[in-house]
Amino acid sequence: MLLNLIPTWSEYLQDVTERNILFLDVMRRRGNDMVVMTTDDKATVLNFPLEIILDGAYFAQPINYWLARILPLDGIPTDENKRPYVVQDPRAGRGPGIAGFKKESEIGAALKHGHPVYFIGFNAEPIAEQTFEEVIHGQVNFYQHVADLHPNSPKLCAIGNCAAGYLSMFSAMQKPEIFGPVLIAGSPLSYWNGEHGRNPMRYSGGFVGGSWLISLLGDLGGGKFDGTNLVMNFNILNFDNFIWGKQYDLFSKIDQEAERFLQFERWLGSFGELNTTEIRWMVEQLFVGNKLTTGQLCTSDGLHLDPRLITSPIVTFVSDGDNISPPAQSAGWIADLYSDVEEIIARGKTIIYCLNHKVGHLALFTGSKIAKRENQLFVENMDTIDLLPPGLYELILDTPEGQENNASLVARYVARTIEDVKALGCNSESDDRAFATLAKASNALQNSYDSYIHPLFKMYHNPVVATLAKNLQPLRWSYWLFAEQYNPWISGVSKLAEQVKSQRHPVDENNSFLQIQGSVAKFIADSLRGIQDKRDKAQERWFFDFWGNQLVQKYWDTFEQIPRYTPSLTKFEREKLIQNYNAEIKQKLVVNNHLEAVFRVIALLLAKRHEVQVTTASILVKWAKSNNSELSLEELRDIISSQFMVVWEQPELALAELRQFVVLKPAAIKLVVMVKEILSLVGAVSPRMIKALYELALKLNITDLRK
């Protein structure tokens, strides 16, 4: 028996030796890529040709961001009259390009449909003394420039991923009149929110007492905060994957996964920096202060930053599999800002969330097989999103995974409530009080640091020390130790790898030693995952045991205080808002023309379920455009959404006014023709729709409509 294992062992040993050589060569290439990406301030992993058309370095208050026009795909010309898309890249410790480093991305989807596409990127190094408030003020110029380039197109669609989400929204808050739909993917906006037992990243600041550590790391860097600190913070969330998982996956599939691994690592190792003042503003105002969804966020010059100032539809793409921006944070802002759906509607807001149950944070906007269909759906149907009446909706994709390319995507907008959003995860009052206590302690500790520690660094700042502190960062070591520039001994691996590739001897998957290897690897991964779970539970328990302790809260005078300001309306304000909304509905009750009549009929047919199929909405938009070419998309939006608003709020009065419009036979006949035309475009009409149409015909006394 033992002798029979000798050939099996020999084959496995040869395969493992070859795998190790190939693995080491991939590490060499990864290290070389890291050197290139971190030495070139303008390096990007963006996988599309571009031309920079506006550079923020030349603004009155310079910033290290720039606006580029993405060039059209081969064979797919750009229609300058279509809605322009502006994709903002996240700046959270790494270099630019992740929002478009794959063809199957938001950028790729927009280009395939002939839209003008623009990209807001950045250089790895910030402009000296640049502040985050200057970035907020400066970036709106990029969006204004795009709007000026397309005066005859529908209003631009802004897409912001991760940290770019709130930057895109900050611009839309400043100039809401130039924005169409704003799409944010995996972007945390409600920073305290979460669920017990899940997503421990929100507790990170609690272990050091808030933001002062950010200042210390920035002072060690000579006024610049090394982005690898943020990257490391993200990495240790998935402890098992960071320590073991991704390396073993590469090793075990070295013949297939090398290029895909390097594609991601080219971005993962493109470390950038932020000015200390930039990262401090974000941490103090957003992550620890949680001021964005309380209506209290203002810049030093008085600019009010409140998401409720955005007038265009907002779409948020969230996922249960996202441990950096979980649904409680990326959708919870809706429940933070609005008391109920009635307030959303009365304010004229359209908010949509799309929930994915699987994909991780990066996959939300890098075009994974699962997220790819959401990107396609958003681009194909952005006009229908823009035309939805005010309210809160969930966009549900019914097309099964794997069938996206076989047929049109089947999806629907379903009316939701604030309670539906809260079900995705929200804080109790005691949870908020713990975070409020940390925020107050953080502010006090930061003031002490600024008074007693920061002046010492400012007095004795040494650029050599700053460079040394950056180069000794462990995460950078894991890359440049394998780079030929720093480790000349690694260069010989390249020739060995070429020899192995030319005479590769992969072992059979049934090899018993290979199966033992897989079992050992699984044991290691499970063990690390167990350590991670215990760490996460301990972090959460410690956080609430300390910051939720009554003695600690009494010390910081938060025990009996309202922990979190909620931007809610007083009874008087709410009544006035509802009165204004009802008055608006009353003004829109009268049917003035056949276009309004058609969409009132459609709204009446759909009124009972508060659900609209995406394909149906798309057909309505196309029909309205083709039959009313003189109307702009904004005018069509007002007409269509107004009819749905009227029907959903006052169905009987809406029906009565429609009856008044079709009292004359010629008007009735024309309406019949139009409705039949739309239904023929929809295709197979459901029995429910036929029944509703028949009942409506009886109420309107339109005999021909029943045929």
C-alpha positions in Angstrom: 0.0 0.0 0.0 2.8 2.4 0.9 4.6 1.6 -2.3 1.5 2.6 -4.3 1.6 6.0 -2.7 5.1 6.8 -3.9 4.1 7.7 -7.5 1.2 9.7 -6.2 3.4 11.6 -3.8 6.0 12.2 -6.5 3.4 13.7 -8.8 2.0 15.8 -6.0 5.5 17.0 -5.0 6.4 18.1 -8.5 3.0 19.9 -8.9 3.5 21.7 -5.6 7.0 22.7 -6.5 5.8 24.2 -9.8 2.9 25.9 -8.1 5.3 27.5 -5.6 7.5 28.9 -8.4 4.5 30.2 -10.3 3.0 31.7 -7.1 6.3 33.4 -6.3 6.4 34.8 -9.8 2.9 36.3 -9.4 4.1 37.9 -6.1 7.1 39.3 -8.0 4.8 40.8 -10.6 2.5 42.1 -7.9 5.4 43.8 -6.2 6.6 45.4 -9.4 3.0 46.7 -10.1 2.9 48.2 -6.7 6.2 50.1 -7.3 4.8 51.5 -10.6 1.4 52.5 -9.1 2.9 54.2 -6.1 5.7 56.1 -7.8 3.4 57.5 -10.6 1.1 60.1 -9.0 -1.3 59.8 -12.0 -1.3 56.0 -12.3 -4.8 54.5 -12.7 -6.2 51.0 -13.1 -9.1 52.5 -15.2 -9.6 50.1 -18.1 -11.0 52.6 -20.6 -9.3 55.2 -22.8 -9.9 58.7 -21.6 -9.0 62.4 -22.1 -8.8 64.8 -19.2 -10.9 67.8 -19.9 -10.8 69.6 -16.6 -8.1 69.6 -13.9 -8.9 70.6 -10.4 -5.3 71.5 -9.8 -6.0 74.8 -11.7 -9.0 75.8 -9.6 -8.9 78.9 -7.5 -8.7 76.5 -4.6 -6.7 73.6 -6.1 -7.7 70.0 -5.5 -6.1 66.8 -6.7 -9.2 65.7 -8.7 -9.8 65.8 -12.4 -12.6 65.2 -14.9 -12.1 63.0 -17.9 -14.2 62.1 -20.9 -14.3 58.3 -21.5 -13.8 57.6 -25.2 -16.5 55.5 -27.0 -16.2 51.8 -27.4 -15.2 50.5 -30.8 -18.2 50.3 -33.1 -20.6 52.0 -30.6 -20.8 55.7 -31.3 -21.8 58.1 -28.6 -25.1 60.0 -28.9 -24.5 63.4 -27.6 -28.2 64.0 -27.0 -28.5 61.0 -24.6 -28.3 61.5 -20.8 -24.6 62.0 -19.8 -23.3 59.7 -17.0 -20.7 61.0 -14.5 -19.0 58.2 -12.5 -17.1 59.3 -9.4 -14.2 57.2 -8.2 -13.8 56.4 -4.5 -10.8 57.8 -2.7 -10.4 55.7 0.4 -6.7 54.9 0.6 -6.0 53.5 -2.8 -5.4 55.1 -6.2 -8.0 55.8 -8.9 -9.7 53.5 -11.4 -11.6 50.9 -9.5 -15.0 52.2 -10.7 -14.0 51.3 -14.3 -11.2 48.7 -14.1 -13.5 46.1 -15.8 -15.4 46.3 -19.0 -18.5 45.0 -17.2 -18.9 48.0 -15.0 -21.2 51.1 -14.7 -19.0 52.8 -17.2 -19.1 49.9 -19.7 -22.8 49.6 -19.4 -23.4 53.3 -20.1 -21.0 53.2 -23.1 -22.7 50.2 -24.6 -25.9 52.1 -24.7 -24.3 55.1 -26.5 -24.3 57.5 -23.5 -21.7 60.2 -23.0 -19.6 59.0 -20.0 -17.4 61.1 -17.8 -15.1 60.0 -15.0 -14.0 62.0 -11.9 -10.7 60.6 -10.8 -7.8 61.9 -8.6 -4.1 61.8 -8.3 -2.6 59.6 -5.5 -1.0 62.6 -3.8 -3.2 65.5 -2.5 -2.5 69.1 -3.2 -0.6 70.7 -0.3 -2.9 72.1 2.3 -6.0 70.8 0.4 -9.0 70.4 2.7 -12.0 68.2 2.3 -14.3 71.2 2.3 -12.3 72.6 -0.7 -12.9 69.2 -2.4 -16.6 69.5 -1.7 -16.7 73.1 -3.1 -14.5 72.2 -6.1 -16.1 69.0 -7.3 -19.4 70.6 -8.2 -17.5 72.4 -11.0 -17.0 69.0 -12.7 -20.8 68.3 -12.8 -21.6 71.9 -13.9 -19.0 71.5 -16.8 -20.8 68.3 -17.9 -24.2 69.9 -17.7 -22.9 72.8 -19.8 -21.5 70.4 -22.5 -25.0 68.8 -22.8 -27.6 71.5 -22.6 -30.1 69.6 -24.8 -29.8 66.3 -23.1 -31.7 64.9 -20.1 -30.1 65.9 -16.8 -26.9 64.0 -16.0 -26.9 60.8 -14.0 -24.3 60.9 -11.2 -22.9 57.6 -9.9 -20.8 57.4 -6.8 -19.4 54.2 -5.3 -18.3 53.7 -1.7 -16.6 56.9 -0.5 -17.6 58.6 -3.7 -21.2 58.2 -2.9 -21.4 61.0 -0.4 -19.1 63.2 -2.5 -21.6 62.9 -5.5 -24.4 63.7 -3.1 -22.6 66.7 -1.7 -22.4 68.1 -5.3 -26.1 67.4 -5.9 -26.9 69.2 -2.7 -25.2 72.3 -3.9 -26.7 72.4 -7.4 -29.7 70.2 -7.5 -31.0 71.8 -10.6 -28.4 70.3 -12.9 -28.8 66.7 -11.6 -30.9 63.8 -12.8 -30.9 60.5 -10.9 -28.1 60.1 -8.3 -27.0 56.5 -8.0 -24.9 55.5 -5.0 -23.5 51.9 -4.6 -22.2 50.6 -1.4 -21.9 54.0 0.1 -22.2 54.4 3.9 -24.3 57.5 4.8 -25.7 56.5 8.2 -22.5 55.8 10.1 -23.8 54.7 13.5 -26.4 52.3 12.2 -25.9 48.5 12.2 -27.0 45.2 13.5 -25.8 43.4 16.6 -23.6 40.4 15.7 -22.8 41.7 12.2 -20.5 44.2 10.5 -18.1 45.3 13.3 -16.4 48.1 11.4 -18.6 50.7 13.0 -17.0 49.9 16.3 -13.4 50.7 15.2 -13.3 54.2 16.5 -14.4 53.1 19.9 -11.2 51.3 20.9 -9.0 54.3 20.7 -11.5 57.0 21.8 -12.3 58.5 18.5 -10.4 60.6 16.0 -7.2 61.6 17.8 -5.3 58.5 16.5 -6.0 59.8 12.9 -4.2 63.0 13.9 -1.3 61.1 15.4 -0.8 59.0 12.2 -1.1 62.2 10.1 1.5 63.9 12.2 3.9 60.9 11.9 3.4 61.3 8.2 4.3 65.0 8.2 0.8 66.2 7.7 -0.2 63.4 5.3 -2.3 60.4 6.3 -1.1 57.2 4.6 -3.9 55.4 2.8 -2.5 52.0 3.8 -4.0 52.6 7.3 -7.5 52.7 5.8 -6.7 49.7 3.5 -5.5 47.7 6.5 -8.6 48.6 8.4 -10.7 47.1 5.5 -8.5 44.1 5.2 -8.7 42.9 8.7 -12.5 42.9 8.5 -12.1 39.7 6.5 -9.3 38.3 8.6 -9.3 34.8 7.2 -9.3 36.1 3.6 -6.5 38.6 4.2 -4.2 36.2 6.1 -4.9 33.0 4.1 -7.9 32.9 1.8 -6.9 34.9 -1.2 -3.3 33.6 -1.2 -4.4 30.0 -1.0 -7.0 30.5 -3.8 -4.3 31.8 -6.0 -1.9 29.0 -5.1 -4.5 26.3 -5.7 -5.7 27.8 -9.0 -2.4 29.3 -10.1 -2.9 28.2 -13.8 -6.2 30.0 -14.1 -6.3 32.8 -11.5 -3.0 34.6 -11.9 -4.2 37.4 -14.2 -7.4 38.0 -12.4 -5.5 38.2 -9.1 -3.0 40.6 -10.5 -5.8 42.8 -11.9 -7.3 43.3 -8.5 -3.9 43.6 -6.7 -2.8 46.3 -9.1 -5.4 48.4 -7.5 -5.2 47.0 -4.0 -1.5 47.9 -4.0 -1.9 51.4 -5.4 -1.7 53.2 -2.1 -2.4 56.9 -2.0 -2.4 59.6 0.7 -4.8 62.2 2.1 -4.0 65.4 3.9 -4.5 64.9 7.6 -7.1 67.7 7.6 -9.1 65.8 4.9 -9.3 62.5 6.8 -10.0 64.3 10.1 -13.0 66.1 8.6 -14.4 62.9 7.3 -13.9 61.0 10.6 -15.1 63.8 12.9 -18.0 65.0 10.8 -19.2 61.7 9.3 -18.0 58.5 10.8 -17.8 59.5 14.5 -19.9 62.6 14.4 -22.7 61.1 12.2 -23.8 64.5 11.1 -24.8 63.8 7.5 -28.2 62.2 8.3 -29.1 64.6 11.2 -29.4 67.7 9.0 -26.6 69.3 11.1 -23.7 69.0 8.6 -22.3 72.4 7.6 -18.9 73.5 6.2 -16.9 76.2 7.9 -18.2 78.8 5.5 -21.9 78.0 6.1 -22.7 75.5 3.3 -25.5 73.3 4.5 -25.1 69.7 3.4 -28.4 67.9 3.8 -29.5 65.0 1.5 -33.0 66.4 1.6 -31.8 69.2 -0.5 -31.4 66.9 -3.5 -34.5 67.2 -5.7 -33.8 64.4 -8.2 -34.4 60.7 -7.6 -31.8 58.9 -5.5 -31.0 55.2 -6.0 -29.0 53.3 -3.5 -27.6 49.9 -4.2 -27.0 47.8 -1.1 -26.0 44.2 -0.3 -26.3 41.9 2.7 -22.8 40.6 1.7 -21.2 44.1 2.1 -19.3 44.2 5.4 -18.0 47.7 4.8 -21.2 49.5 3.9 -24.0 47.1 5.1 -27.6 47.9 4.3 -28.1 49.5 7.7 -25.6 52.2 6.7 -26.1 52.4 3.0 -30.0 52.5 3.2 -30.6 53.4 6.8 -30.2 57.1 6.0 -33.7 57.0 4.5 -35.2 56.2 7.9 -32.9 58.7 9.6 -34.1 61.6 7.5 -37.7 60.8 7.0 -40.3 59.9 9.6 -42.6 58.1 7.1 -43.3 57.7 3.4 -46.0 60.4 3.6 -43.2 62.9 4.4 -41.1 61.6 1.4 -44.1 62.0 -0.9 -45.1 65.4 0.5 -41.5 66.6 -0.1 -41.7 65.4 -3.7 -38.8 62.9 -3.2 -38.3 59.7 -5.2 -36.0 57.3 -3.4 -35.2 53.7 -4.6 -33.2 51.0 -3.0 -32.0 47.8 -4.6 -31.0 45.0 -2.3 -28.6 42.2 -3.3 -28.2 39.3 -0.9 -24.8 38.0 -1.9 -22.2 40.4 -3.4 -19.4 41.9 -1.3 -18.5 45.5 -1.2 -16.2 45.8 -4.2 -18.4 43.6 -6.4 -21.2 46.2 -6.1 -19.4 48.4 -8.6 -16.7 46.3 -10.2 -19.0 44.2 -12.5 -19.0 40.8 -10.9 -21.3 38.2 -12.4 -23.9 38.9 -9.8 -23.8 42.7 -9.7 -23.3 43.0 -13.5 -27.1 42.7 -14.1 -27.9 45.5 -11.7 -25.5 47.9 -13.5 -27.2 46.9 -16.8 -30.6 47.4 -15.3 -29.9 50.8 -14.0 -28.4 52.1 -17.2 -31.2 50.7 -19.4 -34.0 52.1 -17.3 -32.6 55.3 -15.8 -35.3 57.3 -17.7 -38.0 55.2 -16.0 -36.4 55.9 -12.6 -36.4 59.6 -13.4 -40.1 59.4 -14.2 -41.4 57.6 -11.1 -43.7 59.7 -8.9 -42.6 60.6 -5.4 -42.3 57.8 -2.9 -40.1 55.1 -1.6 -39.5 52.0 -3.7 -37.6 48.8 -3.8 -36.3 47.8 -7.2 -36.6 44.0 -7.3 -34.9 42.0 -10.0 -36.8 38.9 -10.9 -34.5 37.5 -13.6 -32.8 34.4 -12.2 -29.0 34.6 -11.9 -27.3 33.2 -15.0 -30.1 34.1 -17.4 -29.3 37.8 -17.8 -28.0 37.4 -21.3 -30.8 35.2 -22.5 -33.7 37.7 -22.3 -34.6 41.2 -21.1 -34.2 41.8 -17.4 -37.5 41.4 -15.6 -37.8 43.8 -12.7 -40.3 45.9 -10.8 -40.6 49.0 -8.6 -42.5 48.1 -5.4 -43.7 50.7 -3.0 -42.1 50.4 0.5 -42.4 52.0 3.9 -39.9 53.3 6.4 -40.4 50.2 8.4 -39.2 48.1 5.5 -35.9 50.2 5.6 -35.6 49.8 9.3 -35.9 46.0 8.9 -32.6 46.1 7.0 -31.0 47.2 10.3 -31.3 50.2 12.6 -30.2 51.3 16.0 -32.1 51.4 19.3 -31.9 54.5 21.4 -29.4 52.8 23.8 -27.2 52.0 20.8 -27.3 55.6 19.6 -26.4 56.8 23.1 -23.3 54.6 23.2 -22.1 56.1 19.9 -23.1 59.6 21.0 -20.9 59.1 24.1 -18.0 58.1 22.0 -18.5 61.1 19.8 -18.4 63.5 22.8 -15.3 61.8 24.2 -13.6 61.8 20.8 -14.1 65.6 20.6 -12.6 66.2 24.0 -9.6 63.9 23.4 -9.0 65.5 20.0 -9.0 68.9 21.6 -6.4 67.7 24.1 -4.3 66.2 21.4 -4.4 69.4 19.4 -3.4 71.5 22.4 -0.6 69.3 23.8 0.7 66.8 21.3 0.2 68.2 17.8 2.5 71.3 18.5 5.4 69.0 19.2 5.2 67.3 15.8 4.8 70.7 14.1 7.9 72.0 15.9 10.1 69.0 15.2 8.7 67.8 11.9 11.3 65.8 9.9 10.5 64.7 6.3 12.9 61.7 6.7 10.9 60.4 9.6 7.6 60.9 7.6 9.0 58.9 4.7 10.4 56.2 7.0 7.0 55.9 8.8 5.3 55.4 5.4 7.8 52.8 4.1 7.7 50.8 7.2 4.0 50.3 7.0 3.5 46.4 7.1 1.1 46.4 4.3 3.5 48.1 2.0 6.2 45.6 3.0 4.0 42.7 1.9 4.2 44.1 -1.6 7.7 45.7 -2.1 9.6 42.8 -0.5 8.8 40.9 -3.7 9.5 43.8 -6.0 12.7 43.6 -8.1 13.6 47.2 -7.3 13.9 46.3 -3.6 14.7 42.6 -3.8 17.0 41.8 -6.8 17.2 38.2 -5.7 13.5 37.8 -6.8 14.3 38.6 -10.5 15.5 35.0 -11.2 12.1 33.6 -10.5 10.8 35.0 -13.8 13.0 32.6 -15.9 12.1 29.6 -13.6 8.4 30.5 -14.1 8.8 30.5 -17.9 10.4 27.1 -17.8 7.6 25.7 -15.6 4.9 27.1 -17.9 6.5 25.5 -20.9 6.6 22.1 -19.2 3.8 22.2 -16.6 2.8 19.0 -14.8 -0.5 19.7 -13.0 -1.5 16.9 -10.7 -4.8 15.0 -11.1 -7.6 16.4 -9.0 -8.2 13.0 -7.5 -4.6 12.8 -6.1 -4.9 11.8 -2.5 -2.2 14.3 -1.3 -4.0 17.1 -3.2 -7.2 16.2 -1.4 -5.3 16.2 1.9 -4.0 19.7 1.0 -7.5 20.9 0.4 -8.7 19.5 3.8 -5.8 21.2 5.6 -6.5 24.5 3.8 -10.1 24.3 4.8 -9.1 23.6 8.4 -6.9 26.7 8.4 -9.6 28.9 6.8 -12.2 27.6 9.3 -9.9 28.2 12.2 -9.1 31.8 11.1 -12.8 32.4 10.5 -13.5 31.2 14.0 -10.9 33.6 15.4 -12.4 36.4 13.4 -15.9 35.6 14.7 -14.7 35.6 18.3 -12.8 38.9 17.7 -15.9 40.5 16.2 -18.1 39.4 19.1 -15.5 40.6 21.7 -15.2 44.0 19.9 -19.0 44.5 20.0 -19.3 43.3 23.6 -16.5 45.6 24.7 -17.8 48.6 22.8 -21.3 48.5 24.4 -20.0 47.4 27.8 -17.8 50.5 27.9 -19.6 53.2 25.9 -23.0 51.9 26.9 -22.0 52.0 30.6 -24.2 54.4 32.6 -21.2 55.7 34.6 -19.3 56.5 31.4 -22.3 58.1 29.9 -22.9 60.2 33.1 -19.3 61.3 33.0 -19.7 62.6 29.5 -23.2 63.9 30.3 -25.0 61.8 27.6 -27.0 59.5 29.9 -30.1 61.6 30.0 -29.6 63.5 26.7 -31.3 62.7 23.4 -28.5 60.6 21.8 -29.1 61.5 18.2 -30.8 64.5 16.7 -33.5 63.4 14.3 -34.4 65.9 11.5 -38.2 65.5 12.0 -41.0 67.9 11.4 -43.0 69.5 14.2 -46.7 68.8 14.1 -47.3 72.3 12.7 -44.7 71.9 10.0 -45.9 68.5 9.1 -49.5 69.7 8.7 -48.4 72.6 6.6 -46.3 70.3 4.4 -49.2 67.9 3.9 -51.6 70.8 3.2 -49.2 72.2 0.5 -48.9 68.7 -1.0 -52.7 68.2 -1.0 -53.1 71.6 -2.6 -50.7 70.6 -5.3 -52.6 67.4 -5.9 -55.9 69.4 -6.2 -54.3 71.6 -8.8 -53.3 68.6 -10.9 -56.7 66.8 -10.7 -58.0 68.4 -13.9 -57.2 66.5 -17.1 -56.0 69.0 -19.7 -55.1 66.9 -22.7 -55.1 63.4 -24.1 -51.5 62.7 -22.9 -52.6 63.4 -19.3 -55.7 61.3 -19.9 -53.7 58.3 -21.1 -51.4 58.3 -18.2 -54.3 58.7 -15.8 -55.9 55.6 -17.2 -52.6 53.7 -16.9 -52.2 55.0 -13.3 -55.8 53.9 -12.5 -55.0 50.4 -13.8 -51.9 50.2 -11.6 -53.2 52.1 -8.6 -54.3 49.3 -6.3 -50.9 47.5 -6.1 -48.4 50.4 -6.0 -46.1 48.3 -8.1 -44.8 49.0 -11.6 -43.0 46.6 -13.9 -39.8 48.1 -15.2 -40.6 47.0 -18.7 -44.0 48.5 -18.6 -42.5 51.8 -17.3 -40.0 51.7 -20.1 -42.7 51.2 -22.7 -44.7 54.1 -21.3 -41.6 56.4 -21.5 -40.8 55.3 -25.1 -44.4 55.8 -26.2 -44.6 59.2 -24.6 -41.3 60.3 -26.2 -42.3 59.0 -29.7 -45.8 60.6 -29.6 -44.7 63.9 -28.0 -41.3 64.7 -29.3 -41.8 68.4 -28.7 -41.8 67.8 -24.9 -38.6 67.5 -22.9 -37.9 64.6 -20.6 -38.5 66.9 -17.6 -41.9 67.9 -19.0 -42.8 64.3 -19.6 -41.7 63.4 -16.1 -43.9 66.1 -14.6 -46.9 64.8 -16.6 -46.5 61.1 -15.9 -45.5 61.4 -12.2 -48.4 63.9 -11.7 -51.0 61.5 -13.0 -49.7 58.7 -10.7 -49.6 61.1 -7.7 -53.2 62.2 -8.3 -54.4 58.6 -8.7 -52.6 57.2 -5.7 -53.7 60.0 -3.5 -57.2 60.8 -4.7 -58.4 57.9 -6.9 -62.1 58.7 -6.9 -61.6 62.4 -7.7 -59.0 61.4 -10.4 -61.6 59.1 -12.0 -64.3 61.8 -11.8 -62.1 64.4 -13.6 -61.2 61.8 -16.2 -64.9 61.2 -16.8 -65.3 64.9 -17.3 -62.6 64.9 -19.9 -64.0 62.0 -22.0 -67.7 63.2 -21.8 -67.5 63.9 -25.5 -67.4 60.9 -27.8 -64.4 62.1 -30.0 -62.3 62.5 -26.9 -63.3 59.1 -25.7 -62.5 57.4 -29.0 -59.1 59.0 -29.2 -58.3 57.9 -25.6 -59.4 54.3 -26.5 -57.0 54.3 -29.5 -54.1 55.5 -27.4 -54.7 53.1 -24.6 -55.0 50.2 -27.0 -51.8 51.2 -28.7 -49.9 51.1 -25.4 -51.4 47.8 -24.4 -50.4 46.3 -27.8 -46.8 47.4 -27.0 -46.9 45.9 -23.6 -47.8 42.5 -25.2 -49.6 39.9 -23.2 -51.9 41.6 -20.8 -52.5 39.8 -17.5 -56.1 38.8 -16.6 -55.9 41.2 -13.7 -55.2 44.1 -16.1 -58.1 43.0 -18.4 -60.5 42.9 -15.5 -59.3 46.3 -14.3 -59.6 47.8 -17.8 -63.1 46.4 -18.1 -64.2 47.9 -14.8 -62.6 51.2 -15.7 -64.5 51.2 -19.0 -67.8 50.7 -17.2 -67.0 53.7 -14.9 -66.1 55.9 -17.8 -69.0 54.7 -19.9 -66.6 54.1 -22.8 -68.1 51.1 -24.7 -65.3 50.7 -27.2 -62.7 50.3 -24.4 -64.3 46.9 -23.4 -63.7 45.3 -26.8 
